[in-house]
């Protein structure tokens, strides 16, 4: 297990460090308005995937200890395909509502939509590889797509003057690499995953167990992306570009690292709960929390002491993002040390509690975004803090999440 942990950590860390470097070069070369437009287009597509999870992935991990797992895989696959179709319809509707059909962004949005579809299909196979603890095979496609996109971005950064439309280039690049992503994961899964015919009874069980998580899934997507639309339409694409330099490029890289540390243990939680081996659970939690704390506290200290100097040296035109960075740098730490507690609630069949906690946090984010970001809302005066308000709205609720997850797990174990 230690070897698998090391593989997961190294692949996740190396690819995300490369992506961080590529993002840095992109921010250095691409004008801030284009950064804002690129984030806006991705936001529209991502916001359309309201039902991207709906708790079925978490429930599938919970079922990983079952003997007839092939029956569960077939049913899970069918459910995810149906959910994917619903997401596509919602995304097309959102594109129509925002009138993106009639402007130059339509082709870009369509390419990003297909990329999202391929990612969703590939993720079905990745989840099934992880429940079989085929960690290396599960990490290869993600490593490929992140590394490939990173190298493509680096090429763009060094050849910006020769590429007439950087947004089109990024859209096509995304599409190509996610096409290969789904091909690779299907190939790697062909001898590992047996898919039986979907079972109606099992489908009802999935829906029944996931029902408490459906509302959370919707509000979580809104909490993640809706603020981008508020900022874009309230303060313009440049403000969104500045905020996204932290929120879209730096913070997600750190969150992916924390996910690499803890996701490998998710299946073990379900198996330990089946055996009622609470000592192993506590030991696993201790390991994850220690690794995450050492990593992210080191990063926080470096940023707080030298953040302004680092930004002024490496991104001199982005000095105004320093206050945003000071606020949001705490998010990966809160998530890294507490995410296993949230997963543990699901593994222990406490998904209703987990859904309530996560839904509370997402709703709080949405409320704070509506009050902190715009200058007015439906003729009511709001704070109008712009990017700073957005950073506060995204960070404050995670403090509550950290304490609530621990509180409910301590009541369970």
N, C-alpha and C positions, 0 to 999 in steps of 0.2 A: 504493500500500500504506500509506503514511503516513496518508492521509485515512481509510482504513478503520480503521487503528489508533486514530485520534483519535475516530471515531464510536463504536467499541467501548468505548473508555475513558470517554468522556463519558456515554454512556447507562448503562453499568454503574455509574459513580461517582454520577451524579445520582439514579438510582433507589434505590441502596443507601444513600445519605445520607438520602434521604427515609424509607426503611425504618428506618434507625437512629433518626431523630427520632420516628417513629411508635412504635417499640419503647420508646423512652424514656418517651413519654407513657403507654403501656400499663403499664409498670413503676411509673410514678408514681401511677397511678389504681387499678390492679388489685391486690387483696390477694395476698400472696406465696403463700398456699396455693393459690389459683386458678391462679397462674403455674405452680406445680409440677404441678397436675392437667393443665393444657393441654399441658405438655411431656411428661408421662407418656403421654397419649393419642397424641400424635404419635410418640412412641418406639415404642409397640406396633405401629403401622402401618408405620413405617419399618423396624423390625426384621423384620417379615414379608416385606419385599422383599429377601430374601437374595440373589436372583439379578438385582438391578436392572441390573447392567452385565454381569458375567461376561466382561468383556474384549471383547465384540463391538463396542462403540463404538470402542475403540482400534484394533482390527483393521480396521474399516471405514475409519477415517482412513488406515490404512496402505495400503489398496487404492485410495485416492482418485486415484492417478496412472494407474490402468488405463484403457485406451481404451473398453472396453465397460462403462462404469460403470453403465448402466441395468440390466444383468443383475445386477450386485452389489447395487444398491439394492433390487431386488425380493426377492432372497434374504435380504438383511439385514432387510427389513421383515417377512418371514415368520418369521424366527428370533426377532425381538424380540417379536412377538405371542405366540408359543409361550411364551417366557420370562415374559411378562406374566401369562399364564394360570397358570403355575406359582407365581408370586409371590402372586397373589390367593388361591390355595388355601392356601399357607403362612400368609398373614395371617389368614385365617378360622380356621385351626387354632390359631394363637397366641391369637386372641381367645377361643376355646373353652377352651384350657388355663388361661389367666389368669382364666377365668370372668367375662369382661366382658359376656357375653350377659345375665347375670342382674342387672346393676346399671344405674344411670342413664347410664353412659358408652356404652352400646351405640349409641344414635342418633348420638352425636358421632363414634364410631369409624367408623361406616358412611359418614358424610359425608366424613371424612378419607380413607377408603379409596378412594372414588370420585374425590376430588381427586388422589390419588396415581396412580390409573389414567389420568386425563386428562393429568397431567404426563408420565407414561411414554410415552403415545401421541404427545404433542406433541414430546417430545424426539427421537423417531425422525426427524421432519421437520427439526428444527433441526440435527441432525448432518449430514443430507444437504445442507442449505443451506450449511453451513460448508465441506463438502468442495468445493462449487462456488464457494467464496469469495464468497457472497452475504451478507456480514457484516451489512449493514443490516437485511435481511429476517429474518435469524436473531436479531437483537437485539430487534426490535420486540415479539414475544410476551412475552419475559422482562421487558422494560421495562414492558409493560402490566400483567402480573400482579403484579409487585413494587410498581409505583406504585399500582395499584388496591387491593391488599391494604393498603398503607400508608395510603392515604386512608381506607379503611374502619376501620382501627385507630384513626386519629386521631378519626374520628367517634365511635367507641365510647368513647374516652378522655374526650371532652368531654361525653358523654351517659350516663356510667356509671350515674348515679342513676335514669335512665329505662329502663334495659335490665335486665330481671330476671335474665337468664341470660347473662352475658358469654361463657361457653364455647360455648354454643349459637350465639350471634351469630358468634363467630370461625369456628366449623365451617361454618356456612352461607355466610359470606363467602368462605372458602377454596373451597368447592364452586362458587360462582357464578363467581368469577374464573378458576378453572382450566377451567371449561366454556368460557368465552370464549377462554381461552388456546389450547385445542386447535382451536377454530373458526377463530381468526385464523391460526394457523400452517398449517392445511390450506389455507385460502384463499390465503395468500401463496405456497404451494408448488405450486399447481396448474399454473402455466406454467413452473416452474423444474425440476421433478423428474419424470422419466419412469421409471415403475415397470414393468419387464418381469416376465414369469412367473418365479417362483423356479426356480432350477437346483439339482438334487440334488448335482451335483459341487461347485458353489460352496459349497453348504451344508456339505458335508464339509470343504472347505478352511477355512471360517470356524470350524467346531468344532475342527478339528485345530490351527489357529493360536491359538485362544482357550483351548484346554485348559489350558495352564500358568497362565492367569489366573483360572480358575474358583475354585480354592481361595482365591486372594487376594481375589476378590470377596466370598466368604462371610465370611472372617475380617475383612475391612474393614468390612462392615456391622455385625458383632458388636462390633468395636472401637469403632465410632462410637456405638452406641446401648445396648449391654448395660450399660454403667456407669450409665446413667440408672435402669434397673430395680434394680440393686444399691443405689444410693443411695436410691431411693424406698422399697424394702422394708426397708432397714437404718435409715434416719434420717428417713423421712417426706417428705411432699410439700413442706414448707417448705424443707428442705435442698436438695431438687431445684430448687425455685424460685430460691433464692439462686445456686446454681451455674449454673443455666441463664441467669440474667441476663447472664452473661459468655459461657458456652459456646454458647448457642443464639441469642442476639441480637447480641452485639458481634463475636465472633470470626468467625462465618459471613459477616457483612457484609464484613469485611476480606478474607476468603478469596475472596469473589465478585469483589472488586476485583482481586485478584491474578490470578484466572481471566480477567477481562476483558483484562488486560494481555497474557497469554501465549497464550490459546486461539487467537487469530487466526493465530498462527504455526505451529500444529500441522500443518496441511495442507502448509505450505511445507517442513517438515522431511522429510516423505515424498517430496516432489518433488525436494528437494535430494539426498536419499540415492539416488534413482533416477539422478540425473545425477552422483553422486559428487562433488558440489560442497561439499566440507568447509569451504572458506573462508567460504561463505555461511552455513553452519550455525554456525560459530564467531562470525561477526558478529552473527547473530540472537540467539544466547545472550548475547552481550555487551550488546546493547541491552536485552533483557528483564531481565537481572540488574541493570543500572544503574538502570532505571526503578523496579524493585521495591525495590532497596536504598535509594534516595533517599526513596521514599514511606514504607516501613515503618520504617526507622531513625528517621525524623523522628517518627513516631507513638510508637515505643518510648521515645524520649528524653522526649517530652512526658509520657507516662504515668508513667514512673519518677520524674520530678521533681515532678509535680503530681497524680498519681493520687488520693491520699487527699483532697486539697483539692477536686479536680473532683467526686469522688463525694459528699463531704460537702455540697457546694453544690447539686448537681443531683439527687442521690438520697440524701438524708440517712438514710433508713431502710435503705439498702443498704451502709452503711459496712463491714460485715464481708465484703463481696465483694472488697475492695481487695487482700488477699493473693492471691486467685484471679486477679485481673486482672494483677498483677505477674508471675505465673508464665506465664499463657497468652498474654500479649501477644506473646511471641516466636514462637508457632506461625505466624501469617501471614507473618512474615519468612522463616522457614525454608522454608515452602511456596512463597512468591513467588519466591525466588531459585533454588529447586531443582526445582520442578515441570517446567520445560522439559527438564531433564536426564532426568527419568523418562520423559516423552513421547518424548524422542529415542531412548531405548532401544527403545521400541516401533516408532518410525518406522524404525529401523535393523535391525528384525527380531531384536531381542534381548529379545523379550517374556518369555522364560524367566527371564532375569536380572532384568528389571524385576519380574516376579511374585515371585521369591524375595526381593528386597529389600523390596518392599511387604508381602509376607506376613510377613517377619521383624518388621517394624515393628508391624504389626497384632497379631501374636501377643504381642509384648512389651507392647503396650498392654493387652491382655486380662489377661496375667499380673500386671502391675503393678496393674491395677484390682482384681483378685481379692484381692491381698495388701494394698493400700494402703487401700481404702475400708471394707469391713465390719470389724466387731469380731471376728468368727469365721467360719470357713468349714469346714463339715462337721466340727464339733467341734474344729477346729484354731484356735489363737489367731492372729489377724492384727493388723495395725497399727491399724486402726480410725480412720484419719485423716479419714474423711468427705470433705468437699468439697475440702480441701487435698490429700488423697491422690489424689482424682479429677483435680485440676488437674495434679499432678506426673505421674500415669500417662499423661495425654494429651499432655504436653509433652516429656518426656525422650526418648521414642523418635524424635521428629522430628530430634533432633540427629544420631543415628546415620544416619537416612535421608538427610540433607543430605550427609554425607561419603561414604556408599556410592554414591549416584547419581553424584557427581562422579568417584569412583574408577573406576567401570566405564565411564563415558563417556570418560575420559582414556585408557583402554586401547583404546577403539574408534576414536577419531579420530586 
